[in-house]
Amino acid sequence: MEENTTEAPIITTKRSLNSRIFYGCIILLLAIALGSIHYVYVSQLFENDRNFSHLSDLEREMSLRTEMGFYYSYYKTIVQEKPYIAGIYKLFYDKLVEYPKEVNAFNRFNIHPEVLIGSVYRYFEQWLTTNHKECHMVDRGEGRTPVKSCVGVGVPVIFYLEAIWGLAGVTVAALFLHATVLSTSILGGALAVLQYFANHAECTRVQWAPNERENFALPFLLLQGWLQTLQLRARRTAFHLQLPILLLNSISLLFWQFTPFIFLTQTAIFFVMEQLKIIDAKFLFVFIHNHFCSLHSAAILLQGNDMLKSSLHTCYFFVITVYCLIGSYTRIKVENRVNFYTESFLVVLRLCITILAAFYLRNVFGDTNELQDAHVWDILYSKFTDYKSFHTLIYTCSEVFDFLPVSSIVNMSKTLLVPFVVIVFFNVINFWMDDAYNRCEKEVMNIVSKKEKDDEDSGIENTEAVRDDKKKSIENVDVFVLYMRSLKIEPALFYNLCQMVVYGVMAALVMRLKLLFSTQMCIVSSLVMTSRFHIVPKCISKYINVLWVYAIVIVPILMQLAENVKQEMSHVGEFSDFPQEELLEWISKESAVGAFAGSMPVLATVLLTTRRPVVAHPHYEHDDARQRAYAVYKVYGKFSSQHYYQEMTRLKATHLILEPKYCYGKSGKGCSFEYIWDVEVPALKSNPKLCHVLLTEPVEHFYPVFKNEHYTVFRIYDVGVQYMPRTFST
């Protein structure tokens, strides 16, 4: 008997362990399968859009416009420079991107994804080019010479893109894992992925802009959110999860310059949770310590990036750290209404103090490091007022920096994503309130039962006086305080709902961030598959089979999914830009040595394809980069040619690329360069546009050396300076 009793728990434990391992393997296999589907899907969409496999190397590089070409140029440097250390050296001392100034690209541009992918390619280069590369000739039509096109992962650009498609697959796998943990249901994870595909255009743009920074960082942010949710769901600090979270935090900070803002919101949510006693102080300490380590490791790998060191996230993090060391022991135990109101006031006070202290530290650090990031606040200010300037209009005239359009909400409503989230939001809150009410009622009944038991034990008869005494004792119980103490809010649900709300505010202000909002909505929508949070009210679910309701509501999602996938797959295009190809070939073969000025998109392409130095670039976050772009774009304003020549001389530019579309382009939103410069410098409003003067009249210092239908290149030099050949008498 003793042997049997001792073996039974062991057998049960082994079975439960085996079942958990089996369940985990099923979830992992499903995540990999769903990620693989997305990997194939986005790569096919990209191929359909550009016919990428039939383009030449030059055309492929030209198709990566603006920031995409700018970032890819660093990958190209790593791949092409021999030896490898020479490529790394060129990134530390980049003389091409802001000529003649040397720039530490590691410090400024979040190029670690390109360095990592390029390094992997270099390691396997010989094997890849031997076994995974095929070339063929492509006929481009009458009047155009055939071009050589190579396919396979042995081609550097295709290897680069394959890494991006792989990360897109990780995004969906992480989404499934996160939703499965949050909803405690595989069906919930499947619904989240279904919603992601049904709202694909709202959730990602990786298929159109592959190497934007968010496409590298989002998979790791989702994995980090999954592990945070797993830890919150366990209601304890799982120390074995801290190292993976630390690594994911560091990678996210390295890969995307916007990540500090996301971690700022995460830190604020965890601090609010601690203040509301949803998590304990120990949980907050572990969270802060993890972010402390990841922040410092990222700062080291970014070569002491000033924007990161002086970010609002760093300052708020520092303030919360001080609070954890000092202020966390000043909490009041709530036992009556006076305690409750006092603690509520202190919670609000602590929140206000930490926010104000963070902004104060941000100003101090910004002044110390001489950072000028006022343009961020200027952009937000311009969205709600009539304030306009060159820099704010450059941002707000771009569609991706506009407000979230109503069409996005309509599209997400058609797939029932918005209705699901709204229902989940109210059902979860209602569940918490009902649960608190039941707990409170049970506590009151326990108090009554205890009173009756005490009376029985004391031998007192249940007279009217005793009943009055019981009634008074119940009335003395503060039901409100008892109810608030009975309110048990689940940390994982609270965190994910709050994160969704914060992402929603961010997306409403900047449409580019809607990918965070819509993806988080997909995760939250998984809760409709949790039995505790029915999609229909409990009063109705008593009388109908909830499974039938799920089956009915899935139908419109599948219909919209099929329609959206068909629409995306039906888009077929082919990249072609012969005027720009002529320009780039002329620069490579015919132009003199020197630095180029022009619009940011064309300069990124010139930098990538010709490896010529440029004086401005599309990475607009740094103040010096903004001032350089400001000076170059004056050609589309109404300044004098002499003033512009002085600006180009200061920047050491020897060539100017002028685009008539920017000179004569019109915009219904008031975003033409003529309008922007009239707003910026109204005193010059009556002057002719400098670009028009350059295109129609001979102008001193600016001499046209190349022209086609889309581009005109001017050689910039002082005609008074002449170089005479040395003569020798014989």
N, C-alpha and C positions, 0 to 999 in steps of 0.2 A: 504493500500500500504506500509506503513512504517513497519507494522508487518511482511509482506511477505519478504521485503528486509532484515530485520534483521534476520529472521529465515533461509533464504537460505544458507548463509555462514556456519551457525552452522550445518545444515543438511549435507552440502558438507564436512565439516571438519569431522563429525562423520563417514560418508561413507568412506572417505579416510583413517581415522584411523582404521576402521574395516577392510578395504581391506589390509592395511599394516599388521595388526595383523594376518589376515588369511594367507597372503603370508609368513609371518615369521613362522607361525605354520607348513605350508607345507614344508618349507626348513628344519625346525628342525626335523620333522618326517622323511623326506628323509635321513637326516644325521644319525639319530638313526638307520634306517633300513640298510643303507650301512655299518655302523659300526658293526651292529649285524652280517651281512654276513661275514665280515672279522674276527670277533671273532670266529665264527664257523669254518671258513676256516683254520686259523692258528692252532687252537687246534686240528683239524683233521690231519693236516700235521705232527704235533709233535707226535701224537698218531701213525700214520702210520710209522714214522721213527723209533720209539723205542718200540712199543707195550707196552706203559707205564702202561696201566691199568692192565697188567698181570705180572708186576715186583714186587719183594719184596721191602721192605723199603730200604734195603742195596743196591740193584741193582739200585733203583731210585736215591739214593744219589751218587752212583758211576757214573751214566750217566751224572751227572752235573760236568763236568770236568773243571780243571784249575780255571779261575776266577769265573765261575758259581758256582762251589762248595765252593769256598772261601767266596763269598757273601752269599750264602745260609746258611753257618754255623752260621752266625749272626742271621738270621731268626730262625734257630733251637734253638739257645740260648734263644731268647725271648720267644719262644713257650714252651720250656721244663723246664726252671728254675722256681722253686717255692720258694718263692713268686715272683711276677712280678718284684718287685724292685731289687731282686737279679740278674735277667737277665740284667737290666739296669746297675747295678753296675759292672757286668762282662764286659760290653762293655766299660765303662769308664776306667777300669783297666784290660785290656786284657793281660793275662800272657801266652797265648797259641800261639799267632801268631808270635812273635819274641822272643822266650825264650832265656834267662831269663828276658828280658827287658819287662817292663810294657808299654802298648800302649793304648792311648785313641782312640778307634776305631771311635768314632764320629768325631774326629778331622782329622783322616787320610784317611778314606775309603769310604766316601759318602754312608753310610749304612742306611740312613733315609728311603728309600723304605721298606727295610726289617723290620725296627722297626715299621713303621706304619702298614704294613700288618700283622706282628706278633701281634701287640697290638689289632687290630681288631679281629683277630682269637681268642686271649685269652679272649676277652670280650664275644664272642658268642660261646666259646668252648663247653660248656655243651650242648647247644641246637644243635650245628652242629654235635657233635659226637653221639647224641641220634637219630637224625632224618635224617642225611645225610651221613651215613657211612655204607657200606656193605663190608663184607670180604668173601673170598673164597680161597681155596687151588689150587695152580698151579703146575702141574706135569712138571718138567724140563727135562725129558728124562732119559734114562738109566744111572745109576751110579750117579745120582744127587738127593738129597733129595728134596721132594716137599717143596714149600715155601708158606707162607701166604701172600695174596695180598688183600689190601683194596682199595675201590674206593668211590668217593663222596667227596664233599667239606668239610666233617668232617675230612678228612685226611689232615694233615698240608701241605704236599708238593703239593697236588692237589688244596687246597685253595690258596696257593701261586701262582701256575701256572694260576689258574682261574683269579686272579687279573691281571696277566700279559696279558692274552688274552683279558681281558676287556680294558686294556690300548691300546692294539693293535686296538681294535674297535674304541676307542676314536681317535686314529691317523687318521683313514680313515674318521671319522665324521668331525674332524677338517680340514682335507684336503678338503673335500667337501665344508664346510663353507667358507674357505679361498678362494678357487677358484671361488665360487659363488659371493662373494663380489668383487673380483678383476675383474671378467669378466662381472659383473652385469647381470648374466644369469644363470638360473638353468641348462641349457644345458652345459654351461661351467664347472660348478661343476661336472656334471655327466661325462663329458669327462675326467676331471682330475682323477676321481676315476677309470674310465675305463682304463686309461693309467697306473695307479698305479697297478691294478691287472694284466694288460698285461705285465708289467715290474716288477713283484713282486720280483723276485730273485735279481734284481738290487736295489730295494727300501728298502728292509728289510731282516734281517736274524733272526727275532724273533722266527720263527718256528724251527730253529736249535740251537740258543743260546738265550734262553728266557730271562734270567735275566742279560744280559749285560746292562751297565748303560745307553746306548743310547736308549734302548727300554723303559726305565722309563721316560726319559727326553723328547724324541721327541714329544709325544702327547701334552705336555705343551708348548713346543717351537712352535708347529704349531698353537695352540690356541693363543699364544701370537702374532704370526705373523698375524693371522686373525684379532685380535683386533687392531693391529697397522695399518693394511691395511684399516680397517673400519674407523679408525680415520683419516688417510691420505686421504681416499676417500671423507670424509666429509669436508676436507680442514679447519678444525678448531680443537682446543684442546677440545675434549669432556671429561669433567672432570669426568663424571660418568663411563668412561672406565678406569680411572687411578688406582682405587683399584684392579679390576681384573687383570690388567697388572702387577701391583706390586706383587700380589700373585703368578702369573705365572712366573715372573722373579725369585722370591725367590725359588720356587719349582724347577725350572730348574737348578739353581745354586747348590741346595742341592743334586740333583739326579745324576749329571754327572760332572766329573771333567773337561771335555772339554768345558762345557758351557761358561766359561769366554772368550774363544777364539771366540765363536760365537757372544757373546755380544760385543766383541771388534770390529768385522766387522760391526755389527749393529750401534754401536756408530760412527764409521768412516763414514759410509754411511750417517747417519743423519747430521754429521758435514759437509760433502761435499755438501749435499742438501742445508744446510743453507748458505754455501759459494757461491753456484750458485744461491741463492735466489729462490730456488724451494719451500722452506718453510721459514717462517719468524723466527726471533730470539725467539719469544715467544714459538713457537712450540718446538724449541730445548731446551729451558729452562725447559719446562714441561717434556720432555723426559729425560733430565739429572737428574732432581729432582726425577723422578720415579726410575731410575736406582740407584741413590744414596741411596734411602731408601731400595731397594731390596738387594743391595750389603751389607749394614750393617746388615740387618736382617739375611741374609744367613751366614755372618761371625760369628754372635752371635750363631746361631744354629749349626754351624760347630766348635764351641768351639775355635774360633780365628784361623782358618786354615791358616797357613803361606803361602801356595801356592796360596790361593785366595787373601789374603791381599796384597801379593807382585806380583800378576799377571800383565801382560802387560795391560790387560783390566782395572784394577784398576788404574794403572798409567796414561793410556791414558784418562780415565774418569776424573781423577783429573786435568790433563792439560786442557781438554775441559771445565771443570767447571771454571777454572781460566780465560780462554778466554771469557766465557759467562759473567763473572763479569767485565772484563776490556776491552777486545779487540773487543767485538761486536759493540762498538760505534765508531769504527775507520773506518767504511766503507765509500767508495767514491761513490757518486751518479753519474751514467754514463749518460753523456749528449753529449759527443763527443768521437772521437776515442782516444784521449789522455787519457781521463778518463777510457775508456774501457781497453786500454793496461796497464795502471797503476794498475787498480783494478785486472786485470788478473794476473799480476806479484805478487801483494800482496796476492792473493788467493793461488797461488803456494807456496809463501814464508810462509804463515801461515800454510799450510799443512805440509811443511817440518819441520818447527819449532816445531809443536805439536808432530810430529812423533819422532824427535830427542830428544825432552824433555821427552817423554814417555819412551824411551829406557834408557835415563840417569837415570830417577827416578827408573826404574826397577832395574838397577844395584845398585843404592844406597840402595833400600829396600832389595834387595837380599843379599847384604853384611851385612846389619844391622841384618837381621833375619838368617844369615848364611845358606841361601838356595843355593843348588847346583843343578841347573836344566840345566847345560850346555849340558846334553845329548840330549835335544830337538834340540838344534842348531847343535850338532854333527851329529845327524841323518840326518837333512836336508843337512848339508855340505857333508856327505858321499854319498848322492844320486847323487850329481853332480861332485864329485871328486873321487879320488882313496883312500881317507882316510877310514880306517877301524879300528875298535876296537871291543873288546868283546861285549860291550853294544850296539853299532850300529848294529853289525851283529845279535845279539839276536832279535833286532827289524826288521831289513830289511830282514832277512831270513824268517820271518813270512809272509805268503801271504797277510794277511790283511794290512800290513804296506808297501807293495810294491807300485809301480806306478799303476795308473789306467790302466788296460789292454785294448787293442784295442777291444777285444771281447765284452766288456761291451758296448762300443759305437756302435758296429755292432748290438748287440741284441736290443738296444734302437732305432736304426734306422729302424729295421724290423717292429717295431710297430708304426713307423712314429713319435715317440716322438721327436727325434732329428730334423727331417725336420720341424715339427710343430714349435718347439722353434726357429729355425733359421728364418723361415718365419715371425713368430710373432715379433721377434727382429727387423728385417729390416722394416716390415710394420709399427710398432709403431714409429720407428725413422722417416720413410718417412711421416707418418701422422703428426708428430710434425713439420717437416720442411715445409710441404705443408700448414699447418695451420698458421705457422709464415709468410709464403710468402703471403697468403691471407690477413692476418691482416696488414702486411706491405703495401700491395697494396691498401687496403682500407684506411689506414692512409694517404698515399700519395694523393689518390683521395679526401680525406677530406680536405687536405691542399690546393689542387687546387681549390676545390669548394669554400672554404672559401675565397681564394684570389679573385676569380671571383665575389663573393658576395660583398666583400669589394669594388671592383672597380665599381660595379653597384651602390652601395649605394653612392659612392663618385661622380657619374655622369661622370666618365671618359669613353670615347669611346674606343671600342676594336680595337685600331689601332695597326700597326705593332710594334711600340715602346712598347706598353703595353704588346703585346704578348711576345716580347723579355724579358721584365721585369718579366713576369710570368715564362718564361723558366729559367731565372737566379735564381729566388726564389726556383724553384723545384730543380735545380742543387745544390743549397746551402744546401738542406736537405741531411744529411748523411744517405744514404739508409742502409749501413751496420749496423750502430748503431741502426737505427730504426728497422731493421730485428731482431737483437739480443734482443732488448727490446720487440719485438712482440712474441718471442719464449716462449710459455707457456707449460712447461713440467709438466705432471701430477705426483704429488708426489708418489701416490700409485704404479703407473707403474714403475717409476724410481727406487723406493726402491726395488721392487720385481725383476726387471731385474738385478740390481746391486748385490743383494743378490745371485741370481743364478750364476752370473759370479764369485763371490768370492767363493761360494761353489764349483764351477767347478775347480778353481785353487787348493783348498784344496783337492778335490777328486783326482786330477791328481797327487798330491804329496803323498797322503796316501789313498790307495784304501778303507780302512775301512770307510772313510768319504763319500763314494759315495752315501750312503743312503740320506744324506742331499742334495746332488746335484740332484739326480734323482727325489726325492720327490718335490724339488723346480721346477724342469723342468715340472713335471706333473701340478703344479699350474699355471705356466706361459703358458703352452699349452692350458689352458682353454680360452685364449684370442682369439683363432681362431673362437670361437662362438660369439664374440662381433661384431656387425654389422659394427662398425667403422673400424675394422681391419680384412678385409676379408682374407681368406686363399689364394685367387687368386687376382692378381692385379686388380685395379679398371677399367683399360681399357678393361679387359676381363669380369669383373662382370657386366658391362653394358649390355652385349649381352646374358648372360646366367643366369639361375636361380641359385643363390648361394646355395640354399637348396639342389639342385641335387648334387652339388659338395660335400657338407657335407655328403650326403648319400653315395656317391661313396668312399670317403676317409675313412669312418668308417668301410667299409667291411674288408680291410686288417687288421685293428686293431682287429676286432672281431675274425678273423681267427687266428691271432697270439695269442690272448687271450685264445682261446679254446685250441690251441696247448700247450701253456705254462701251463695252469691249468691242462690239461691231463697229462703232463710230471711230474708236481709236485705231483699230486695225485697218480700217478702210482708208486712212490717210496715207497716201503714197506720194512721195516727192523725190526730187533729185537735186543735190546741191550743184550750183554752177554760178560762177562770178568771174566772167572773162575780163571785165575792166580791171578788177582788183588783181587778177593774175598777171595782166600786162604790167601794172604798176610794180608788183613785187619782182617780176623778172627784170624790169628796168633798174630797180634799186640794186638788185644783186649783181647785175652785169655792167651797167653803164654809169651809175651815179658815183660821184666822187666820195672820198672818205669824209665822214662827218656825222653829226647827230640830227635826228629828225624831230620835227614838231608837227602836230596835227591833232585830230580828234582822238579821244581815248580808245575807241574801238579799233581804228585803223593802226594806231601806234602799237597796240598789243599784237596785232597780226604782223606788223613790220618787225617787231622785236623777236617774235617766234620764228618766222620763216627766213628772214635775211640775216638775223643776228647782228643788226646794226644798232647802235645806241639810240635811245629816245630820251626826250626831256620830260615826258609825262606818261602816266599809266593809269589803268582803271581802278587800282586799289586806292579808294578815296578816303580811307579812315584817318590817315595821318595828315597833320596840318601842312607840312611841307609839300606833300603830294597835291593837296587842294590848292595851294597857292601857285604851284606850277601849272596846274590845269587852268586856273583862273587867268594866268598870264597868256597861255597859248590860245584860249578861246576868245580872247579879245579881238582876234581877226574877224570874228563874226559880229563884233560890235561896231561902234561908230567912232573909233579912235583914229588918230592921225597915223599915217604910215611911219612917220619919224618916231612917234611914241612906241609903236609896235616893234620897230627895228631895235630900239633900245632894250625892250623886254627880251627879244630874241638874242641880242648880244649878251645880255646878263645871263641867260640860260645856256649860252654857247651853242645855240642851234645853228646849223648850216643849211638845212633844207626845211621847207614848209610844205606840207601836203594839205591842199585846200579842196573841199568837197562842195560843189554847187548845191547839193541837196540841203545842206545846212545853211547855206547862204540865202537861198530863195524859198526854202521850205515853209509851208504854212501849217498852222495848228489851230484847231477849233477850241482847244483848252487854253489858249494863250501861252503855249510852251515853245513857240519858235524862238530862236536865238535873238532875233531882232527885238521881240517883246521882252525877253529876259534882260537884255542889256539896257533897254529903255527903262526898265524898273530899277536896275542896279545903278545906272548913271544917267538920270533924267536930263542932266545939263547938256548932254550930247545928242539929244533926241532929234534935233534938226539936221545933223550932219549925215552925209551919205555913208552907207555901210562900207567898211574897209574891204571886205571880201569882194564886193561889187567893183570897187575901184581897182583892186588887184586883177580881177578877171577881165576888165574892159579897157584899162589904160596902162601905159608903161609907168612904172613907179620906181623911183630910185631905191637901191638896196635889194629889190625883189625882182629876180629875173627868171622867167619861166623856162624850164628845161625839159618838162614832160607834160603831155596833156592827152587825155582821152575823154570819153563822154561822162565819166564819173569823178575823175581826179585831175588836179593840176598841181604840179610840183614846182616850187620856186626855189632857186638858189639864193641864199642870203649872204651878201658880203658887201663891203664898202668899196665902191668903184674907185675911190680916191687912192686906194692901196693897190699898187701895181707891182708885179714881180717881173723884173727884166732879166733875161738870161745873161749870164756872164760871158763877155767876149774876150778873146785873147788875140793879140797882135802877133803875126808871124814874121 
